[in-house]
Amino acid sequence: MPDWAYWTSALPYNSYKPPVPSTADMDVMMEKSPIRYLDQVKCPVLILVGGSDLQVPPTSQGVYYYRFLKSRGVKCDIKVYPDDGHPLSGVSCRADSIMQTHRWFQRHLFWEVQVEEKK
């Protein structure tokens, strides 16, 4: 998705005549890519992906991100919604993702705050 890569990198983009990324453009994109900083992630991460996502293949990026974090001992979890895409838009999927997110914050944010307060 070149338009997204240019937009998130704050680089000029003309949809009528998409540019071929230059080496300088690629350097800027890499500098702003979350993958570049993956080894610095320390906080718990919840990954929610659609199994039918055609924009960001879940069996590659989401799973690789999860496996890398897990291998480094970062608390993380992944939930794949097999029948949903990008974005997660099915009613049952959205309801479940809200519950998953709520439980994640309960487990990792609120619990750690309560433990700190008891010290």
C-alpha contacts under 8 A as a table, 3 or more apart, distances in Angstrom:
res1	aa1	res2	aa2	distance
1	M	4	W	5.54
1	M	5	A	6.43
1	M	55	Q	7.52
2	P	5	A	5.02
2	P	6	Y	6.12
3	D	6	Y	5.21
3	D	7	W	6.01
3	D	13	Y	6.71
3	D	15	S	7.27
3	D	18	P	7.97
4	W	7	W	5.00
4	W	8	T	5.99
5	A	8	T	5.44
5	A	9	S	6.11
5	A	29	M	6.78
6	Y	9	S	5.12
6	Y	10	A	6.13
6	Y	11	L	5.03
6	Y	12	P	6.72
6	Y	13	Y	6.25
6	Y	29	M	7.45
7	W	10	A	5.10
7	W	11	L	6.10
7	W	12	P	7.45
7	W	13	Y	7.29
8	T	11	L	7.75
8	T	32	K	7.97
9	S	28	V	6.58
9	S	29	M	5.55
9	S	32	K	6.34
11	L	25	D	7.50
13	Y	18	P	6.62
13	Y	19	P	7.10
14	N	17	K	5.42
14	N	18	P	5.42
14	N	19	P	7.29
15	S	18	P	5.24
21	P	24	A	7.92
21	P	25	D	5.61
21	P	26	M	6.30
22	S	25	D	5.03
22	S	26	M	6.21
23	T	26	M	5.06
23	T	27	D	6.15
24	A	27	D	5.05
24	A	28	V	6.35
25	D	28	V	5.18
25	D	29	M	6.20
26	M	29	M	5.00
26	M	30	M	6.05
27	D	30	M	5.15
27	D	31	E	6.08
28	V	31	E	5.02
28	V	32	K	6.40
29	M	32	K	5.28
29	M	33	S	6.05
30	M	33	S	4.98
30	M	36	R	6.66
31	E	36	R	6.84
32	K	36	R	7.58
33	S	36	R	5.58
33	S	37	Y	7.53
34	P	37	Y	5.52
34	P	38	L	6.35
35	I	38	L	5.06
36	R	39	D	7.77
37	Y	40	Q	5.46
37	Y	41	V	7.12
38	L	41	V	5.55
38	L	65	Y	7.93
38	L	69	L	7.66
39	D	69	L	7.84
41	V	69	L	7.64
41	V	74	V	7.48
42	K	74	V	5.93
43	C	74	V	6.92
43	C	75	K	7.18
44	P	74	V	6.26
44	P	75	K	4.64
44	P	76	C	5.39
44	P	108	H	6.92
45	V	74	V	7.80
45	V	75	K	6.49
45	V	76	C	4.63
45	V	77	D	6.61
46	L	76	C	5.63
46	L	77	D	5.07
46	L	78	I	5.94
46	L	79	K	7.97
46	L	101	T	7.53
46	L	104	W	7.17
47	I	62	G	6.95
47	I	66	Y	7.37
47	I	76	C	7.67
47	I	77	D	6.20
47	I	78	I	4.61
47	I	79	K	6.30
48	L	78	I	5.91
48	L	79	K	4.99
48	L	80	V	6.07
48	L	81	Y	7.68
48	L	97	S	7.16
49	V	53	D	7.63
49	V	58	P	6.07
49	V	62	G	6.93
49	V	78	I	7.75
49	V	79	K	6.42
49	V	80	V	4.98
49	V	81	Y	6.20
49	V	85	G	7.63
49	V	86	H	7.78
49	V	88	L	7.25
50	G	53	D	5.19
50	G	58	P	6.62
50	G	80	V	5.66
50	G	81	Y	4.75
50	G	82	P	5.93
50	G	83	D	6.85
50	G	84	D	4.61
50	G	85	G	4.43
50	G	86	H	6.20
50	G	87	P	7.40
50	G	88	L	6.09
51	G	57	P	7.71
51	G	58	P	5.89
51	G	59	T	7.55
51	G	80	V	5.73
51	G	81	Y	5.32
51	G	82	P	3.96
51	G	83	D	6.04
51	G	84	D	5.95
51	G	85	G	6.30
52	S	57	P	7.77
52	S	58	P	7.80
52	S	82	P	6.11
52	S	83	D	5.85
52	S	84	D	5.42
52	S	85	G	4.62
52	S	86	H	7.77
53	D	56	V	5.86
53	D	57	P	5.72
53	D	58	P	6.62
53	D	84	D	6.82
53	D	85	G	3.81
53	D	86	H	5.00
53	D	87	P	7.78
54	L	57	P	5.97
54	L	85	G	6.81
54	L	86	H	7.12
55	Q	86	H	6.69
56	V	61	Q	6.94
56	V	86	H	7.54
57	P	60	S	5.61
57	P	61	Q	6.28
57	P	62	G	7.51
58	P	61	Q	5.72
58	P	62	G	4.93
58	P	63	V	6.34
58	P	80	V	7.68
59	T	62	G	6.42
59	T	63	V	5.54
59	T	64	Y	7.75
60	S	63	V	5.57
60	S	64	Y	5.75
61	Q	64	Y	5.19
61	Q	65	Y	5.96
62	G	65	Y	5.18
62	G	66	Y	6.18
62	G	78	I	7.92
63	V	66	Y	5.00
63	V	67	R	6.05
63	V	78	I	7.66
64	Y	67	R	5.09
64	Y	68	F	6.01
65	Y	68	F	5.30
65	Y	69	L	6.28
66	Y	69	L	5.29
66	Y	70	K	6.08
66	Y	76	C	6.80
66	Y	77	D	7.04
66	Y	78	I	6.69
67	R	70	K	5.03
67	R	71	S	6.02
68	F	71	S	5.14
68	F	72	R	6.47
69	L	72	R	5.19
69	L	73	G	6.48
69	L	74	V	5.23
69	L	75	K	7.58
69	L	76	C	6.91
70	K	73	G	5.13
70	K	74	V	5.45
70	K	75	K	6.81
70	K	76	C	6.49
71	S	74	V	7.55
81	Y	84	D	5.60
81	Y	93	C	6.78
84	D	87	P	7.80
84	D	88	L	5.82
84	D	89	S	6.83
84	D	90	G	6.46
84	D	93	C	7.31
85	G	88	L	5.71
85	G	89	S	7.37
86	H	89	S	7.54
88	L	93	C	6.61
88	L	94	R	6.34
89	S	93	C	6.75
89	S	94	R	6.04
90	G	93	C	5.03
90	G	94	R	5.92
91	V	94	R	5.20
91	V	95	A	6.16
92	S	95	A	5.10
92	S	96	D	6.07
93	C	96	D	5.13
93	C	97	S	5.98
94	R	97	S	5.05
94	R	98	I	6.16
95	A	98	I	5.25
95	A	99	M	6.40
96	D	99	M	5.04
96	D	100	Q	6.02
97	S	100	Q	4.93
97	S	101	T	6.03
98	I	101	T	5.14
98	I	102	H	6.12
99	M	102	H	5.02
99	M	103	R	6.11
100	Q	103	R	5.20
100	Q	104	W	6.05
101	T	104	W	4.94
101	T	105	F	6.27
102	H	105	F	5.30
102	H	106	Q	6.16
103	R	106	Q	4.92
103	R	107	R	6.00
104	W	107	R	5.15
104	W	108	H	5.95
104	W	109	L	7.70
105	F	108	H	5.21
105	F	109	L	4.89
105	F	110	F	6.28
106	Q	109	L	5.93
106	Q	110	F	5.05
106	Q	111	W	6.25
107	R	110	F	6.45
107	R	111	W	5.55
107	R	112	E	7.97
108	H	111	W	5.70
108	H	112	E	6.13
109	L	112	E	5.45
109	L	113	V	6.31
110	F	113	V	5.07
110	F	114	Q	6.19
111	W	114	Q	5.17
111	W	115	V	6.23
112	E	115	V	5.08
112	E	116	E	6.17
113	V	116	E	5.15
113	V	117	E	6.23
114	Q	117	E	5.09
114	Q	118	K	6.34
115	V	118	K	5.26
115	V	119	K	6.70
116	E	119	K	5.48
